[in-house]
Every structure is written in structure tokens, then in C-alpha cells.
Amino acid sequence: MNHVPASRIQVLVAHPDPLLALGLTAALGQARGIDVLCPGADGRGPAADVVLTDYPGGLALAPVRTGVRAGPAPARILVLAAQEREQEVRTALERGVHGYLLAGSRVEDVIEGVRALALGQRYLSQAAAQRMADSMTREHLTGRESDVLALLVQGCCNKTIARQLEIAVGTVKAHVKGIMSKLHA
């Protein structure tokens, strides 16, 4: 019987893109100290230390944030996504995903991310970390500006927005000016 030492990292590649999953499996399989587990027919596999998946898969696997867990600790989730938009990264982290990489990342970055998660750390690719840092320097919209923007996105004119929010048209114009300034539009 082949016994795997406890110090080896067990990684389940559960990315839905078959070609990407194959490449990840091959690359991680060559990394020292990492064992790649095969998913079953249902896409799930044996207990893993780290699960490598896409954005929707990561959100689906993210632990429920109740503060109470039954049973063994769940696998840590490393998302390999095509997009690095700040909102997606933030949503993933808030939902319980532990790491975020871009699909164009270097193999070394994927391996570094797997190792960091196995040690209980979080991991962000440089691009994702840069997006998060950039978002912290922007001015945030006020609640009323968000309301106005939501109606603008729906195609409402200033007069309609003023009527729906029960404010003056001039106030709507002031909010639109503030939105444009804060969004650098």
C-alpha cells in the first residue's frame, strides 16, 4: 500500500475547463511535496488540503461563514479566474475563498499559492492584489449617489430619477457630477 506522508500537500484540481485542468494537474504533479488528487465522476474528489477551481466553483465551495463547523476542516479554496475585477476578488474573499489567481498566471505562482494556502495563509496574485490596493484609494459613492447611479444604469433621465427619489432635478445633477468625479468618468 502506498502511504503518502502527512507533510505532502493534497491538491484537488476541480477546474471545469478540461484543458486547463489537465495542464494544472501536470504542472502540480511535478512540484515537490504536492500530490494531485483525481476528481470523481461528480467532479468531487477525496479529502484535499487545497481545491483549485474557477470563480463560480470557488463561490460554490466556499465555507458557510456561521462560525460553527462540524467535522474536519474543509479544504482551502484557490480560485484561478479569467477576470481580476476588484469586485469579484472582494466577493470571493468575503465568501470564504482563500486565494485568487488569474488564468494567465505563471506555474510558479500557482504552486506558491497552493503552498501558501496549505500553510493556512491567504494568497492573491500580483494583479489581484494590485486591484484591491487600487480600490482602497478611490473615494466611495454615498448611499444617495449609489441610488442615482442605479437609476442611471436603468436608463432613467434626471427628471425621472428626481421623481422616483423625491428630490430636486438640480440635486440629481449634483449627484451625477459627484458620481462622474469619483468614478473618473
FENNORWO-V251068 format. One record per residue. N is the residue number from 0. RES is the residue in one small letter. SS is DSSP state (alpha for helix, beta for strand, coil for the rest). OMEGA is omega in whole degrees, -180 to 180 (NA if undefined). NEAR is the number of other C-alpha atoms within 12 Angstrom. Layout:
[[N;RES;SS;OMEGA;NEAR] [N;RES;SS;OMEGA;NEAR]]
This chain:
[[0;m;coil;-177;3] [1;n;coil;-180;4] [2;h;coil;-180;8] [3;v;coil;179;14] [4;p;coil;-178;11] [5;a;coil;-177;13] [6;s;coil;179;15] [7;r;coil;-179;23] [8;i;beta;179;34] [9;q;beta;-177;34] [10;v;beta;174;42] [11;l;beta;176;36] [12;v;beta;-177;47] [13;a;coil;180;40] [14;h;coil;-176;33] [15;p;coil;179;24] [16;d;coil;-174;22] [17;p;alpha;-179;16] [18;l;alpha;178;13] [19;l;alpha;179;25] [20;a;alpha;179;29] [21;l;alpha;179;20] [22;g;alpha;178;20] [23;l;alpha;179;39] [24;t;alpha;180;32] [25;a;alpha;-178;20] [26;a;alpha;-180;23] [27;l;alpha;179;34] [28;g;alpha;179;25] [29;q;coil;-178;16] [30;a;coil;-180;24] [31;r;coil;175;18] [32;g;coil;-179;21] [33;i;beta;174;32] [34;d;beta;178;34] [35;v;beta;179;36] [36;l;beta;-180;30] [37;c;coil;176;27] [38;p;coil;177;25] [39;g;coil;-180;13] [40;a;coil;179;9] [41;d;coil;180;10] [42;g;coil;178;22] [43;r;coil;-179;23] [44;g;coil;178;22] [45;p;coil;-180;23] [46;a;coil;-178;23] [47;a;coil;173;32] [48;d;coil;-177;34] [49;v;beta;173;45] [50;v;beta;180;50] [51;l;beta;-175;54] [52;t;beta;178;44] [53;d;coil;-177;35] [54;y;alpha;179;38] [55;p;alpha;178;26] [56;g;alpha;179;27] [57;g;alpha;179;37] [58;l;alpha;180;32] [59;a;alpha;-179;19] [60;l;alpha;-176;29] [61;a;coil;-178;31] [62;p;coil;175;25] [63;v;coil;-175;16] [64;r;coil;180;13] [65;t;coil;-178;10] [66;g;coil;179;8] [67;v;coil;179;10] [68;r;coil;175;11] [69;a;coil;176;10] [70;g;coil;-177;7] [71;p;coil;180;10] [72;a;coil;180;16] [73;p;coil;178;24] [74;a;coil;176;35] [75;r;beta;-171;39] [76;i;beta;176;48] [77;l;beta;-179;52] [78;v;beta;173;49] [79;l;beta;-171;47] [80;a;beta;178;34] [81;a;coil;-176;23] [82;q;coil;176;23] [83;e;coil;180;29] [84;r;coil;-176;24] [85;e;alpha;-177;23] [86;q;alpha;179;17] [87;e;alpha;179;28] [88;v;alpha;-179;40] [89;r;alpha;180;26] [90;t;alpha;180;23] [91;a;alpha;-179;35] [92;l;alpha;179;30] [93;e;alpha;-178;18] [94;r;alpha;177;24] [95;g;coil;174;28] [96;v;coil;-174;41] [97;h;coil;-179;43] [98;g;beta;-176;48] [99;y;beta;178;49] [100;l;beta;175;42] [101;l;beta;-178;32] [102;a;coil;179;29] [103;g;coil;-178;20] [104;s;coil;176;26] [105;r;coil;178;19] [106;v;alpha;180;25] [107;e;alpha;178;19] [108;d;alpha;178;28] [109;v;alpha;180;39] [110;i;alpha;178;36] [111;e;alpha;178;29] [112;g;alpha;178;37] [113;v;alpha;-179;48] [114;r;alpha;179;35] [115;a;alpha;180;25] [116;l;alpha;179;32] [117;a;alpha;178;33] [118;l;coil;179;19] [119;g;coil;180;21] [120;q;coil;171;19] [121;r;coil;179;27] [122;y;beta;174;33] [123;l;beta;174;37] [124;s;coil;-179;35] [125;q;alpha;-180;21] [126;a;alpha;179;25] [127;a;alpha;179;33] [128;a;alpha;179;24] [129;q;alpha;178;17] [130;r;alpha;-179;23] [131;m;alpha;179;24] [132;a;alpha;179;17] [133;d;alpha;-178;15] [134;s;alpha;-178;19] [135;m;alpha;-179;14] [136;t;alpha;-180;12] [137;r;coil;173;16] [138;e;coil;179;16] [139;h;coil;178;18] [140;l;coil;174;21] [141;t;coil;178;15] [142;g;alpha;-179;13] [143;r;alpha;177;23] [144;e;alpha;177;28] [145;s;alpha;177;23] [146;d;alpha;-180;24] [147;v;alpha;-180;37] [148;l;alpha;179;29] [149;a;alpha;179;20] [150;l;alpha;175;24] [151;l;alpha;-180;24] [152;v;alpha;178;14] [153;q;coil;178;13] [154;g;coil;-180;13] [155;c;coil;176;19] [156;c;coil;-178;20] [157;n;alpha;-178;28] [158;k;alpha;179;21] [159;t;alpha;178;20] [160;i;alpha;180;31] [161;a;alpha;-180;25] [162;r;alpha;-177;18] [163;q;alpha;-179;19] [164;l;alpha;-180;24] [165;e;coil;176;17] [166;i;coil;-180;20] [167;a;coil;178;17] [168;v;alpha;177;20] [169;g;alpha;178;16] [170;t;alpha;177;21] [171;v;alpha;179;31] [172;k;alpha;179;23] [173;a;alpha;178;19] [174;h;alpha;179;30] [175;v;alpha;178;32] [176;k;alpha;178;20] [177;g;alpha;179;23] [178;i;alpha;-178;27] [179;m;alpha;-180;20] [180;s;alpha;-178;16] [181;k;alpha;180;20] [182;l;coil;-178;18] [183;h;coil;-179;12] [184;a;coil;NA;9]]
